[in-house]
Structures are given as structure tokens and as C-alpha cells.
């Protein structure tokens, strides 16, 4: 019989965070679930399950994050799996969004994730074990018109996790970045998705078309969030987890399309690419 693990899941009140919390509790593991408000409501939703500890925390507030991590340790004694899920979407053309809109998206999606990593890793390093799981997006593997700014926050999470995985591996800790495709959650609702206030008519065929698509695609997405949650349980209990885990056939297709196009660019521009080396380097090639 396996010893129950303790998970620390951010943004657990809805969407992926709620689905993962349900699946982890059903597996017999413990969960520290963070929410920005109404902690008692989430606890009541799970009938005040003893394996669930709900903490109020804003990922953009380092002091709150540090306090929440310590509360988790005080309550359950350890943190085995960290799931950085908290975040939101920004639907906007690159030119359309204001400086404030972009910075706010980064504040939550990137700097918020880093805040939690900084708070939790010291406890994992002390135990010489643990697994950091950061949630990216299909938009973090390949760009889409209208999602470039949001996607750039997820590109950042991809790169951060890759480096983190190298840094913590000698300490017995794993790091994985999960890139979900389009799943049937509330991500396209106003509660999780913001659109830039400024709209430029010249982008009607690109960004405008994406706005129309997003409205029609809401709750018609191909991915099943309950199956995604089960995949997270499997990932959190894996002995040798991957650094990258794309979830959804749409994500896999998008990534393969991007790599194929990238390879085509390399083929067409090979001489230019390799022609920038110093002569002494080229001579050895």
C-alpha cells in the first residue's frame, strides 16, 4: 500500500485546478488547494474531506504564497507534488493590448508561478524529493493569431521548466511542463479569459476571426478535463516523469505541424544558417 502523497494545487476553485483536485482526492492522496477567496465554499464542496486543506492565497503576493506553503507543511508535513495551475487567458492582437494588460497577464501566469516555485522548492530540497508540474498550453508550443501575448507567457513557462528540470534533477526532484490543448472547461468564459479593450479593425481577418472562433468553440472543445485530471494523477505518481507532456490530440498535431515547418525553414535556409560560423569552426565541420 503506497504512502499518500501531498499535492499543492494553485487555482483550485474551478477549471483544471478543481478537476485535478477531485481526481487526486479520489486516488487517496492529500491536497492543499489554494484559492483567492471563499476557501470555506471549496472545503464544503468536498464535504470537508480530511485529506483536503484549503488555503487562501494570491499567487502574485509572495508573502501570501510563502505563508501558504508553510501552512501546507504545518498541516500535512510535506509537499510532494506542486501543480502550478493558476492563470488566465488574454485574447488580443500583439499590437492591440495595453502595457498594463500584458504586464498583468505576466504577473499572474509567469511571475505568480515563480513565486510559488520559490516558496515550495526549499521544502522539496530539504526532503531531496518532489515533483514540480507547471501548466503551459498548446499556445506555449506554437503561436496562434490572437493568442500571441498569452502564448508568450506559456512559452516562458516551457523554458523555465526545462531549465528547472536540469537544476533540480541532482537533488532528486522532477519538473514537468504540461501543455494542454483545448479542453471543455470554463477557460473561454469571461471568468478565465480577458480580451483587450482596444480592437484594431485591420486585424479583423486574423485576431477578429479568432475572437469569433473562441466564442463559438466555448464548451465545444475536444478535450475531456476529467481525463486530463487522471493524466495528472498518473504523472504525479510516475517514477520517471517526462519534462514535457502535451495533452490532447490537437496539441500533438499543432506541435508536429510547427516542427515540420521549422525543419522546412532549416532546409531552405541551411547555407545561410551554417554560413555564419567563423571560418575555423566551419573548417572542422
VENDADA-V568829 format. One record per run of one state. SS is the DSSP state (H for helix, E for strand, C for the rest). FROM is the first residue (numbers start at 1). TO is the last residue. If there is no record, write none. Layout:
ss->{SS;SS}
from->{FROM;FROM}
to->{TO;TO}
This chain:
ss->{C;E;C;H;C;E;C;H;C;E;C;H;C;E;C;E;C;H;C;E;C;H;C;H;C;E;C;E;C;E;C;H;C;E;C;H;C;E;C;H;C;H;C;H;C}
from->{1;6;10;15;27;30;36;39;46;52;57;62;77;81;85;89;92;99;128;130;136;138;141;148;170;173;181;183;184;193;196;201;218;223;224;225;237;244;248;249;269;270;275;279;285}
to->{5;9;14;26;29;35;38;45;51;56;61;76;80;84;88;91;98;127;129;135;137;140;147;169;172;180;182;183;192;195;200;217;222;223;224;236;243;247;248;268;269;274;278;284;285}
